[in-house]
Amino acid sequence: MKSLTIKQKLNGLTLALLIIFIFIAAFCFWGIKKNTELENMLKNTKQIEINILKLRKAEKNFLARDIIDKNYFETGISSNLLEFDSVVKSTLNLIDLMQNYHNEEELLNSYTGIRLSLENYNASFKNIVVKSNEKGFKDWGFRRCF
C-alpha cells in the first residue's frame, strides 16, 4: 500500500470536516425547529390558561351583576354571556389546533381531557344561566319569549 500524499490527506480531512459540519448544521436545524414547536406549545398553553381565567371572570360577572339586572331580563342580552361564548369558542379552536399539531399520545390525551373539562364547564354554566333566567323571570315578573 502506498502512502498518501499531503494533498490527499488534506482533501480527506476537508471532506471529513465538511461531513461533520453538515451533521452539526442538521442537528442545529432540528433543535431550532423543536425549540420553536415547544415555544408555540407554551404560548398556546398560556393562552388557554388566560382564556380559562376570562371564562371565570365572565361567569363571576354574570352571577354578580346580570342576575339582578332588570335590563338583562327585559332584553335577554348579556355582555358577559357573549364574552363567555366567544372565549369558549376560541379556547376550543386553540385546543383543536394543538391536537392537530401534536401527535404524541400523552399530549393528545391531555388535550382531550382539557376539551372534555371545558365542555363540561360550559354545559354547567349554561345550566346555571337557564335556572337563573327561570328564577329571574319569576322574581321580576317578566313574561317574554326567547
N, C-alpha and C positions, 0 to 999 in steps of 0.2 A: 504494500500500500504506500502510495507516495504521500508525502507531507503536503499540507495545504499551504498555499501561498498567502501572503499578507492580505492581498486583495480579496481572496476567497473567504478568509477569516473575517474581514471587515464586512463583507456582504452578508455572511451568515449571522454575524452579530447584529447588523442593521435589521435583517429580517426578523430575528428573534425579538428585538426591541419593538419593532413595528407590531408584531403579533401581541406582545404584552400590552402595548398602548391601546390597541384595538379592544382587547379584553377589558382593560380598565375603563375605557370610554363606554363600552356597552354596560358594564356594571354600574357606572355612574348614571348613565341614562335611565337604567331600570330603577335605581334608587331614587332619582328625582321624580320619576313617574309614580312610584309607590308613595313617596312623600306627598305629592300633590293629591293623590287619592285619599290619603289619610287626613290631609288638611281639609279637603272637601267634606269628608265624613264628619270631622269635628265641627266644621261650620254648620252643617245641616243638623247635627245633634244639638248644637247650641240654639239653633233657630227653633227646633222642636221644643226645647225647654222654655224658650221665650214665649212661644205660642201657647204652651200649657199655662204659663203664668197669665197671659192675656185672657185665656178662657176662664180661669179662676176669677180674674178681676171682673170680667163681663157678667159672670154668674153672681158674684157678690153685689155688683151694682144693680143688677136686676132685682135680686132679693131685697136689697136695702132700699131701693128707690122706686122701682117700677110697680111693685105690688101694692104700693099705697098711692100711686099717681093716678088721679082721675082721668087725665088725658090718655093714658095708656089704655084704660078700659073703654074709653069712648072710641078711640081710633084702632086699637089693637096693634099699634106700631110701637116698637121699642128699639132705640138705637143699640141698646145692649144685646138684644136678641139678634139683631142684624150683624153686629160685630162678632158675636159668638158663632153664628153660622158661617161667616166668611173665614174666621180663623180655623174652624173645624175643617172646612174645605181645603184651605191652604196647607194645613198640617197633614191631612190625608194625602194630598198630592205630593208633599215632600216625602212622606213615608213610602209612597209608591215609587217615587224617583229613586230613593235609596235602595228599595228592594230590587228594582230592575238593574241598578248599577252594580250591586254586590251579589256574588253568587255563593258565598260561603254559608254553609248550613247553619252555623251558630248565629250569624248575623241575620239570616232570613228568619230564624225562629224568634229572635229578639224583635225584629220589625213586625212580625205577625202578632206577637204579644202586645206590643205598643199599639198597633192598629186596633186590636180587639179591645184593649182597655179604653182607648179613645172613643170607640163606637159605643161601648157600654156607658161611658160617662155622658156622651151626647144623648143617648136614649134616656138615661136617668134624669138629666136636666130637662129634656123635652117633657118628660112625665111631670116634673115639678111645675113647669110652665102651664101645662094643661090643668093641673089641680089648682094652681094659683088663679088661673083665669076663671075656673068654675066658682071658686070661693069669692074672688073679687067681684064677679058679676052679681053674686048673691048679696054681698055686702054693699055694693054701690047701687044695686037695683037697676042696672042697665039691662035692656033686652035688645040685643042686636045680634045679627047673624054674621058668621065669618064668611 
